[in-house]
Amino acid sequence: MEVVVVRGSIDKALWTLKKKCLREGIFKSLSEHVAALSPGERRRRKHAQHMARMARSRMRQQAAGARRS
């Protein structure tokens, strides 16, 4: 549970809460659980996650190779 101390306006507190929720990925996880995904959409998301993992892995390997040289 996130605790936000309100000092001043409510608008500023809501803005702060929204930014914290975005940073932690709360909105993204909520949108994933709102409705069931079709099999095709599930496959596309899984493939996109796989490609992102592979890209991060390649970047780490290139960075490690550059440090060794």
HTML snippet that shows the backbone in 3Dmol.js (N, CA, C, O; Angstrom):
<script src="https://3Dmol.org/build/3Dmol-min.js"></script>
<div id="view" style="width:600px;height:400px;position:relative"></div>
<script>
const pdb = `
ATOM      1  N   MET A   1       0.848  -1.179   0.000  1.00  0.00           N
ATOM      2  CA  MET A   1       0.000   0.000   0.000  1.00  0.00           C
ATOM      3  C   MET A   1       0.883   1.227   0.000  1.00  0.00           C
ATOM      4  O   MET A   1       1.789   1.358   0.823  1.00  0.00           O
ATOM      5  N   GLU A   2       0.615   2.115  -0.919  1.00  0.00           N
ATOM      6  CA  GLU A   2       1.402   3.339  -1.056  1.00  0.00           C
ATOM      7  C   GLU A   2       0.815   4.421  -0.155  1.00  0.00           C
ATOM      8  O   GLU A   2      -0.400   4.621  -0.129  1.00  0.00           O
ATOM      9  N   VAL A   3       1.672   5.112   0.577  1.00  0.00           N
ATOM     10  CA  VAL A   3       1.246   6.188   1.458  1.00  0.00           C
ATOM     11  C   VAL A   3       1.775   7.497   0.881  1.00  0.00           C
ATOM     12  O   VAL A   3       2.965   7.636   0.602  1.00  0.00           O
ATOM     13  N   VAL A   4       0.863   8.453   0.711  1.00  0.00           N
ATOM     14  CA  VAL A   4       1.241   9.768   0.204  1.00  0.00           C
ATOM     15  C   VAL A   4       0.810  10.799   1.227  1.00  0.00           C
ATOM     16  O   VAL A   4      -0.365  10.875   1.586  1.00  0.00           O
ATOM     17  N   VAL A   5       1.750  11.584   1.692  1.00  0.00           N
ATOM     18  CA  VAL A   5       1.446  12.644   2.647  1.00  0.00           C
ATOM     19  C   VAL A   5       1.070  13.883   1.847  1.00  0.00           C
ATOM     20  O   VAL A   5       1.820  14.324   0.976  1.00  0.00           O
ATOM     21  N   VAL A   6      -0.105  14.441   2.153  1.00  0.00           N
ATOM     22  CA  VAL A   6      -0.587  15.609   1.424  1.00  0.00           C
ATOM     23  C   VAL A   6      -0.159  16.861   2.160  1.00  0.00           C
ATOM     24  O   VAL A   6      -0.603  17.138   3.274  1.00  0.00           O
ATOM     25  N   ARG A   7       0.712  17.606   1.508  1.00  0.00           N
ATOM     26  CA  ARG A   7       1.132  18.908   2.021  1.00  0.00           C
ATOM     27  C   ARG A   7       0.802  19.925   0.946  1.00  0.00           C
ATOM     28  O   ARG A   7       1.526  20.046  -0.043  1.00  0.00           O
ATOM     29  N   GLY A   8      -0.259  20.636   1.130  1.00  0.00           N
ATOM     30  CA  GLY A   8      -0.651  21.598   0.110  1.00  0.00           C
ATOM     31  C   GLY A   8      -1.894  21.128  -0.618  1.00  0.00           C
ATOM     32  O   GLY A   8      -2.873  20.719   0.007  1.00  0.00           O
ATOM     33  N   SER A   9      -1.853  21.188  -1.947  1.00  0.00           N
ATOM     34  CA  SER A   9      -3.062  20.925  -2.727  1.00  0.00           C
ATOM     35  C   SER A   9      -3.252  19.430  -2.992  1.00  0.00           C
ATOM     36  O   SER A   9      -2.300  18.652  -3.048  1.00  0.00           O
ATOM     37  N   ILE A  10      -4.499  19.078  -3.148  1.00  0.00           N
ATOM     38  CA  ILE A  10      -4.871  17.712  -3.495  1.00  0.00           C
ATOM     39  C   ILE A  10      -4.400  17.393  -4.909  1.00  0.00           C
ATOM     40  O   ILE A  10      -4.006  16.261  -5.190  1.00  0.00           O
ATOM     41  N   ASP A  11      -4.437  18.380  -5.801  1.00  0.00           N
ATOM     42  CA  ASP A  11      -4.009  18.156  -7.184  1.00  0.00           C
ATOM     43  C   ASP A  11      -2.557  17.690  -7.237  1.00  0.00           C
ATOM     44  O   ASP A  11      -2.225  16.773  -7.987  1.00  0.00           O
ATOM     45  N   LYS A  12      -1.705  18.308  -6.456  1.00  0.00           N
ATOM     46  CA  LYS A  12      -0.292  17.925  -6.427  1.00  0.00           C
ATOM     47  C   LYS A  12      -0.143  16.511  -5.854  1.00  0.00           C
ATOM     48  O   LYS A  12       0.685  15.736  -6.332  1.00  0.00           O
ATOM     49  N   ALA A  13      -0.929  16.175  -4.844  1.00  0.00           N
ATOM     50  CA  ALA A  13      -0.868  14.837  -4.254  1.00  0.00           C
ATOM     51  C   ALA A  13      -1.327  13.779  -5.253  1.00  0.00           C
ATOM     52  O   ALA A  13      -0.725  12.709  -5.342  1.00  0.00           O
ATOM     53  N   LEU A  14      -2.389  14.071  -6.007  1.00  0.00           N
ATOM     54  CA  LEU A  14      -2.862  13.124  -7.017  1.00  0.00           C
ATOM     55  C   LEU A  14      -1.829  12.946  -8.125  1.00  0.00           C
ATOM     56  O   LEU A  14      -1.618  11.832  -8.605  1.00  0.00           O
ATOM     57  N   TRP A  15      -1.187  14.035  -8.532  1.00  0.00           N
ATOM     58  CA  TRP A  15      -0.143  13.975  -9.554  1.00  0.00           C
ATOM     59  C   TRP A  15       1.007  13.088  -9.071  1.00  0.00           C
ATOM     60  O   TRP A  15       1.513  12.258  -9.826  1.00  0.00           O
ATOM     61  N   THR A  16       1.416  13.267  -7.814  1.00  0.00           N
ATOM     62  CA  THR A  16       2.495  12.473  -7.237  1.00  0.00           C
ATOM     63  C   THR A  16       2.122  10.994  -7.187  1.00  0.00           C
ATOM     64  O   THR A  16       2.930  10.131  -7.529  1.00  0.00           O
ATOM     65  N   LEU A  17       0.897  10.710  -6.760  1.00  0.00           N
ATOM     66  CA  LEU A  17       0.432   9.322  -6.685  1.00  0.00           C
ATOM     67  C   LEU A  17       0.413   8.684  -8.082  1.00  0.00           C
ATOM     68  O   LEU A  17       0.815   7.533  -8.249  1.00  0.00           O
ATOM     69  N   LYS A  18      -0.052   9.436  -9.071  1.00  0.00           N
ATOM     70  CA  LYS A  18      -0.102   8.910 -10.426  1.00  0.00           C
ATOM     71  C   LYS A  18       1.298   8.580 -10.926  1.00  0.00           C
ATOM     72  O   LYS A  18       1.497   7.535 -11.545  1.00  0.00           O
ATOM     73  N   LYS A  19       2.267   9.447 -10.672  1.00  0.00           N
ATOM     74  CA  LYS A  19       3.637   9.208 -11.120  1.00  0.00           C
ATOM     75  C   LYS A  19       4.231   7.980 -10.433  1.00  0.00           C
ATOM     76  O   LYS A  19       4.940   7.198 -11.067  1.00  0.00           O
ATOM     77  N   LYS A  20       3.946   7.806  -9.139  1.00  0.00           N
ATOM     78  CA  LYS A  20       4.448   6.630  -8.425  1.00  0.00           C
ATOM     79  C   LYS A  20       3.830   5.354  -8.985  1.00  0.00           C
ATOM     80  O   LYS A  20       4.519   4.345  -9.137  1.00  0.00           O
ATOM     81  N   CYS A  21       2.543   5.392  -9.292  1.00  0.00           N
ATOM     82  CA  CYS A  21       1.870   4.220  -9.850  1.00  0.00           C
ATOM     83  C   CYS A  21       2.411   3.892 -11.236  1.00  0.00           C
ATOM     84  O   CYS A  21       2.590   2.720 -11.567  1.00  0.00           O
ATOM     85  N   LEU A  22       2.674   4.914 -12.052  1.00  0.00           N
ATOM     86  CA  LEU A  22       3.246   4.679 -13.379  1.00  0.00           C
ATOM     87  C   LEU A  22       4.625   4.057 -13.268  1.00  0.00           C
ATOM     88  O   LEU A  22       4.947   3.122 -14.000  1.00  0.00           O
ATOM     89  N   ARG A  23       5.439   4.567 -12.361  1.00  0.00           N
ATOM     90  CA  ARG A  23       6.800   4.075 -12.193  1.00  0.00           C
ATOM     91  C   ARG A  23       6.809   2.607 -11.756  1.00  0.00           C
ATOM     92  O   ARG A  23       7.664   1.832 -12.185  1.00  0.00           O
ATOM     93  N   GLU A  24       5.863   2.234 -10.910  1.00  0.00           N
ATOM     94  CA  GLU A  24       5.819   0.870 -10.390  1.00  0.00           C
ATOM     95  C   GLU A  24       5.063  -0.089 -11.312  1.00  0.00           C
ATOM     96  O   GLU A  24       5.068  -1.296 -11.075  1.00  0.00           O
ATOM     97  N   GLY A  25       4.418   0.425 -12.351  1.00  0.00           N
ATOM     98  CA  GLY A  25       3.727  -0.431 -13.306  1.00  0.00           C
ATOM     99  C   GLY A  25       2.360  -0.905 -12.854  1.00  0.00           C
ATOM    100  O   GLY A  25       1.859  -1.917 -13.344  1.00  0.00           O
ATOM    101  N   ILE A  26       1.758  -0.192 -11.934  1.00  0.00           N
ATOM    102  CA  ILE A  26       0.455  -0.607 -11.410  1.00  0.00           C
ATOM    103  C   ILE A  26      -0.621  -0.484 -12.484  1.00  0.00           C
ATOM    104  O   ILE A  26      -1.453  -1.381 -12.626  1.00  0.00           O
ATOM    105  N   PHE A  27      -0.620   0.612 -13.243  1.00  0.00           N
ATOM    106  CA  PHE A  27      -1.635   0.806 -14.272  1.00  0.00           C
ATOM    107  C   PHE A  27      -1.517  -0.250 -15.358  1.00  0.00           C
ATOM    108  O   PHE A  27      -2.528  -0.736 -15.864  1.00  0.00           O
ATOM    109  N   LYS A  28      -0.303  -0.606 -15.716  1.00  0.00           N
ATOM    110  CA  LYS A  28      -0.096  -1.611 -16.755  1.00  0.00           C
ATOM    111  C   LYS A  28      -0.634  -2.968 -16.304  1.00  0.00           C
ATOM    112  O   LYS A  28      -1.291  -3.664 -17.078  1.00  0.00           O
ATOM    113  N   SER A  29      -0.356  -3.345 -15.052  1.00  0.00           N
ATOM    114  CA  SER A  29      -0.835  -4.636 -14.572  1.00  0.00           C
ATOM    115  C   SER A  29      -2.357  -4.645 -14.452  1.00  0.00           C
ATOM    116  O   SER A  29      -2.986  -5.680 -14.673  1.00  0.00           O
ATOM    117  N   LEU A  30      -2.952  -3.514 -14.107  1.00  0.00           N
ATOM    118  CA  LEU A  30      -4.414  -3.445 -14.043  1.00  0.00           C
ATOM    119  C   LEU A  30      -5.030  -3.638 -15.421  1.00  0.00           C
ATOM    120  O   LEU A  30      -6.008  -4.370 -15.570  1.00  0.00           O
ATOM    121  N   SER A  31      -4.464  -2.989 -16.420  1.00  0.00           N
ATOM    122  CA  SER A  31      -5.038  -3.111 -17.759  1.00  0.00           C
ATOM    123  C   SER A  31      -4.891  -4.524 -18.303  1.00  0.00           C
ATOM    124  O   SER A  31      -5.707  -4.954 -19.118  1.00  0.00           O
ATOM    125  N   GLU A  32      -3.877  -5.250 -17.874  1.00  0.00           N
ATOM    126  CA  GLU A  32      -3.704  -6.628 -18.324  1.00  0.00           C
ATOM    127  C   GLU A  32      -4.756  -7.552 -17.733  1.00  0.00           C
ATOM    128  O   GLU A  32      -5.079  -8.576 -18.333  1.00  0.00           O
ATOM    129  N   HIS A  33      -5.298  -7.210 -16.564  1.00  0.00           N
ATOM    130  CA  HIS A  33      -6.244  -8.085 -15.884  1.00  0.00           C
ATOM    131  C   HIS A  33      -7.694  -7.651 -16.057  1.00  0.00           C
ATOM    132  O   HIS A  33      -8.589  -8.294 -15.508  1.00  0.00           O
ATOM    133  N   VAL A  34      -7.946  -6.596 -16.792  1.00  0.00           N
ATOM    134  CA  VAL A  34      -9.313  -6.109 -16.952  1.00  0.00           C
ATOM    135  C   VAL A  34     -10.133  -7.067 -17.804  1.00  0.00           C
ATOM    136  O   VAL A  34     -11.273  -7.378 -17.459  1.00  0.00           O
ATOM    137  N   ALA A  35      -9.576  -7.533 -18.897  1.00  0.00           N
ATOM    138  CA  ALA A  35     -10.323  -8.401 -19.805  1.00  0.00           C
ATOM    139  C   ALA A  35      -9.442  -9.564 -20.235  1.00  0.00           C
ATOM    140  O   ALA A  35      -8.214  -9.482 -20.200  1.00  0.00           O
ATOM    141  N   ALA A  36     -10.085 -10.633 -20.637  1.00  0.00           N
ATOM    142  CA  ALA A  36      -9.352 -11.797 -21.118  1.00  0.00           C
ATOM    143  C   ALA A  36      -8.761 -11.492 -22.489  1.00  0.00           C
ATOM    144  O   ALA A  36      -9.372 -10.793 -23.297  1.00  0.00           O
ATOM    145  N   LEU A  37      -7.583 -12.018 -22.738  1.00  0.00           N
ATOM    146  CA  LEU A  37      -6.919 -11.814 -24.024  1.00  0.00           C
ATOM    147  C   LEU A  37      -7.284 -12.933 -24.987  1.00  0.00           C
ATOM    148  O   LEU A  37      -7.475 -14.083 -24.593  1.00  0.00           O
ATOM    149  N   SER A  38      -7.372 -12.572 -26.238  1.00  0.00           N
ATOM    150  CA  SER A  38      -7.593 -13.596 -27.247  1.00  0.00           C
ATOM    151  C   SER A  38      -6.287 -14.378 -27.416  1.00  0.00           C
ATOM    152  O   SER A  38      -5.225 -13.864 -27.067  1.00  0.00           O
ATOM    153  N   PRO A  39      -6.339 -15.587 -27.935  1.00  0.00           N
ATOM    154  CA  PRO A  39      -5.113 -16.367 -28.118  1.00  0.00           C
ATOM    155  C   PRO A  39      -4.087 -15.657 -28.996  1.00  0.00           C
ATOM    156  O   PRO A  39      -2.886 -15.742 -28.737  1.00  0.00           O
ATOM    157  N   GLY A  40      -4.546 -14.963 -30.021  1.00  0.00           N
ATOM    158  CA  GLY A  40      -3.625 -14.238 -30.901  1.00  0.00           C
ATOM    159  C   GLY A  40      -2.937 -13.091 -30.178  1.00  0.00           C
ATOM    160  O   GLY A  40      -1.735 -12.880 -30.339  1.00  0.00           O
ATOM    161  N   GLU A  41      -3.701 -12.348 -29.380  1.00  0.00           N
ATOM    162  CA  GLU A  41      -3.129 -11.234 -28.618  1.00  0.00           C
ATOM    163  C   GLU A  41      -2.139 -11.752 -27.576  1.00  0.00           C
ATOM    164  O   GLU A  41      -1.083 -11.157 -27.362  1.00  0.00           O
ATOM    165  N   ARG A  42      -2.487 -12.858 -26.936  1.00  0.00           N
ATOM    166  CA  ARG A  42      -1.586 -13.457 -25.953  1.00  0.00           C
ATOM    167  C   ARG A  42      -0.264 -13.849 -26.616  1.00  0.00           C
ATOM    168  O   ARG A  42       0.808 -13.630 -26.053  1.00  0.00           O
ATOM    169  N   ARG A  43      -0.347 -14.428 -27.812  1.00  0.00           N
ATOM    170  CA  ARG A  43       0.839 -14.835 -28.559  1.00  0.00           C
ATOM    171  C   ARG A  43       1.685 -13.622 -28.954  1.00  0.00           C
ATOM    172  O   ARG A  43       2.910 -13.655 -28.841  1.00  0.00           O
ATOM    173  N   ARG A  44       1.024 -12.545 -29.420  1.00  0.00           N
ATOM    174  CA  ARG A  44       1.756 -11.338 -29.810  1.00  0.00           C
ATOM    175  C   ARG A  44       2.470 -10.708 -28.625  1.00  0.00           C
ATOM    176  O   ARG A  44       3.619 -10.280 -28.745  1.00  0.00           O
ATOM    177  N   ARG A  45       1.794 -10.647 -27.473  1.00  0.00           N
ATOM    178  CA  ARG A  45       2.433 -10.069 -26.281  1.00  0.00           C
ATOM    179  C   ARG A  45       3.606 -10.920 -25.814  1.00  0.00           C
ATOM    180  O   ARG A  45       4.655 -10.396 -25.441  1.00  0.00           O
ATOM    181  N   LYS A  46       3.423 -12.225 -25.836  1.00  0.00           N
ATOM    182  CA  LYS A  46       4.493 -13.123 -25.417  1.00  0.00           C
ATOM    183  C   LYS A  46       5.707 -12.972 -26.334  1.00  0.00           C
ATOM    184  O   LYS A  46       6.847 -12.956 -25.869  1.00  0.00           O
ATOM    185  N   HIS A  47       5.456 -12.862 -27.634  1.00  0.00           N
ATOM    186  CA  HIS A  47       6.544 -12.690 -28.598  1.00  0.00           C
ATOM    187  C   HIS A  47       7.240 -11.335 -28.385  1.00  0.00           C
ATOM    188  O   HIS A  47       8.466 -11.253 -28.459  1.00  0.00           O
ATOM    189  N   ALA A  48       6.470 -10.289 -28.124  1.00  0.00           N
ATOM    190  CA  ALA A  48       7.053  -8.962 -27.890  1.00  0.00           C
ATOM    191  C   ALA A  48       7.923  -8.974 -26.632  1.00  0.00           C
ATOM    192  O   ALA A  48       8.998  -8.374 -26.620  1.00  0.00           O
ATOM    193  N   GLN A  49       7.470  -9.649 -25.577  1.00  0.00           N
ATOM    194  CA  GLN A  49       8.271  -9.762 -24.358  1.00  0.00           C
ATOM    195  C   GLN A  49       9.557 -10.528 -24.627  1.00  0.00           C
ATOM    196  O   GLN A  49      10.619 -10.162 -24.125  1.00  0.00           O
ATOM    197  N   HIS A  50       9.462 -11.591 -25.418  1.00  0.00           N
ATOM    198  CA  HIS A  50      10.639 -12.383 -25.759  1.00  0.00           C
ATOM    199  C   HIS A  50      11.649 -11.527 -26.518  1.00  0.00           C
ATOM    200  O   HIS A  50      12.842 -11.557 -26.218  1.00  0.00           O
ATOM    201  N   MET A  51      11.175 -10.768 -27.497  1.00  0.00           N
ATOM    202  CA  MET A  51      12.071  -9.926 -28.293  1.00  0.00           C
ATOM    203  C   MET A  51      12.725  -8.853 -27.423  1.00  0.00           C
ATOM    204  O   MET A  51      13.895  -8.529 -27.628  1.00  0.00           O
ATOM    205  N   ALA A  52      11.999  -8.303 -26.465  1.00  0.00           N
ATOM    206  CA  ALA A  52      12.571  -7.297 -25.570  1.00  0.00           C
ATOM    207  C   ALA A  52      13.652  -7.921 -24.691  1.00  0.00           C
ATOM    208  O   ALA A  52      14.701  -7.315 -24.470  1.00  0.00           O
ATOM    209  N   ARG A  53      13.398  -9.136 -24.187  1.00  0.00           N
ATOM    210  CA  ARG A  53      14.411  -9.823 -23.378  1.00  0.00           C
ATOM    211  C   ARG A  53      15.663 -10.093 -24.198  1.00  0.00           C
ATOM    212  O   ARG A  53      16.778  -9.904 -23.712  1.00  0.00           O
ATOM    213  N   MET A  54      15.484 -10.534 -25.438  1.00  0.00           N
ATOM    214  CA  MET A  54      16.621 -10.829 -26.298  1.00  0.00           C
ATOM    215  C   MET A  54      17.421  -9.561 -26.604  1.00  0.00           C
ATOM    216  O   MET A  54      18.651  -9.597 -26.634  1.00  0.00           O
ATOM    217  N   ALA A  55      16.738  -8.457 -26.829  1.00  0.00           N
ATOM    218  CA  ALA A  55      17.423  -7.192 -27.113  1.00  0.00           C
ATOM    219  C   ALA A  55      18.240  -6.752 -25.903  1.00  0.00           C
ATOM    220  O   ALA A  55      19.379  -6.307 -26.049  1.00  0.00           O
ATOM    221  N   ARG A  56      17.656  -6.875 -24.698  1.00  0.00           N
ATOM    222  CA  ARG A  56      18.402  -6.514 -23.475  1.00  0.00           C
ATOM    223  C   ARG A  56      19.615  -7.415 -23.309  1.00  0.00           C
ATOM    224  O   ARG A  56      20.685  -6.954 -22.912  1.00  0.00           O
ATOM    225  N   SER A  57      19.449  -8.698 -23.612  1.00  0.00           N
ATOM    226  CA  SER A  57      20.552  -9.643 -23.488  1.00  0.00           C
ATOM    227  C   SER A  57      21.682  -9.281 -24.448  1.00  0.00           C
ATOM    228  O   SER A  57      22.855  -9.294 -24.074  1.00  0.00           O
ATOM    229  N   ARG A  58      21.313  -8.955 -25.702  1.00  0.00           N
ATOM    230  CA  ARG A  58      22.328  -8.553 -26.676  1.00  0.00           C
ATOM    231  C   ARG A  58      23.069  -7.296 -26.242  1.00  0.00           C
ATOM    232  O   ARG A  58      24.286  -7.201 -26.396  1.00  0.00           O
ATOM    233  N   MET A  59      22.332  -6.334 -25.698  1.00  0.00           N
ATOM    234  CA  MET A  59      22.956  -5.082 -25.248  1.00  0.00           C
ATOM    235  C   MET A  59      23.942  -5.357 -24.108  1.00  0.00           C
ATOM    236  O   MET A  59      25.029  -4.781 -24.070  1.00  0.00           O
ATOM    237  N   ARG A  60      23.557  -6.239 -23.181  1.00  0.00           N
ATOM    238  CA  ARG A  60      24.459  -6.578 -22.067  1.00  0.00           C
ATOM    239  C   ARG A  60      25.715  -7.276 -22.577  1.00  0.00           C
ATOM    240  O   ARG A  60      26.818  -7.001 -22.104  1.00  0.00           O
ATOM    241  N   GLN A  61      25.547  -8.186 -23.550  1.00  0.00           N
ATOM    242  CA  GLN A  61      26.706  -8.903 -24.102  1.00  0.00           C
ATOM    243  C   GLN A  61      27.622  -7.947 -24.834  1.00  0.00           C
ATOM    244  O   GLN A  61      28.843  -8.064 -24.723  1.00  0.00           O
ATOM    245  N   GLN A  62      27.068  -7.003 -25.582  1.00  0.00           N
ATOM    246  CA  GLN A  62      27.899  -6.023 -26.291  1.00  0.00           C
ATOM    247  C   GLN A  62      28.628  -5.125 -25.320  1.00  0.00           C
ATOM    248  O   GLN A  62      29.793  -4.794 -25.542  1.00  0.00           O
ATOM    249  N   ALA A  63      27.966  -4.721 -24.238  1.00  0.00           N
ATOM    250  CA  ALA A  63      28.596  -3.863 -23.243  1.00  0.00           C
ATOM    251  C   ALA A  63      29.720  -4.622 -22.542  1.00  0.00           C
ATOM    252  O   ALA A  63      30.782  -4.060 -22.274  1.00  0.00           O
ATOM    253  N   ALA A  64      29.483  -5.902 -22.246  1.00  0.00           N
ATOM    254  CA  ALA A  64      30.526  -6.702 -21.577  1.00  0.00           C
ATOM    255  C   ALA A  64      31.706  -6.913 -22.525  1.00  0.00           C
ATOM    256  O   ALA A  64      32.856  -6.896 -22.086  1.00  0.00           O
ATOM    257  N   GLY A  65      31.443  -7.110 -23.796  1.00  0.00           N
ATOM    258  CA  GLY A  65      32.515  -7.287 -24.775  1.00  0.00           C
ATOM    259  C   GLY A  65      33.329  -6.016 -24.941  1.00  0.00           C
ATOM    260  O   GLY A  65      34.546  -6.074 -25.122  1.00  0.00           O
ATOM    261  N   ALA A  66      32.667  -4.867 -24.882  1.00  0.00           N
ATOM    262  CA  ALA A  66      33.367  -3.590 -25.024  1.00  0.00           C
ATOM    263  C   ALA A  66      34.273  -3.334 -23.817  1.00  0.00           C
ATOM    264  O   ALA A  66      35.344  -2.743 -23.958  1.00  0.00           O
ATOM    265  N   ARG A  67      33.849  -3.773 -22.643  1.00  0.00           N
ATOM    266  CA  ARG A  67      34.672  -3.569 -21.437  1.00  0.00           C
ATOM    267  C   ARG A  67      35.903  -4.467 -21.463  1.00  0.00           C
ATOM    268  O   ARG A  67      36.956  -4.096 -20.944  1.00  0.00           O
ATOM    269  N   ARG A  68      35.775  -5.642 -22.063  1.00  0.00           N
ATOM    270  CA  ARG A  68      36.911  -6.581 -22.114  1.00  0.00           C
ATOM    271  C   ARG A  68      37.969  -6.118 -23.105  1.00  0.00           C
ATOM    272  O   ARG A  68      39.155  -6.390 -22.919  1.00  0.00           O
ATOM    273  N   SER A  69      37.552  -5.429 -24.144  1.00  0.00           N
ATOM    274  CA  SER A  69      38.503  -5.002 -25.194  1.00  0.00           C
ATOM    275  C   SER A  69      39.368  -3.849 -24.754  1.00  0.00           C
ATOM    276  O   SER A  69      40.211  -3.381 -25.519  1.00  0.00           O
TER     277      SER A  69
END
`;
const viewer = $3Dmol.createViewer("view");
viewer.addModel(pdb, "pdb");
viewer.setStyle({}, {cartoon: {color: "spectrum"}});
viewer.zoomTo();
viewer.render();
</script>
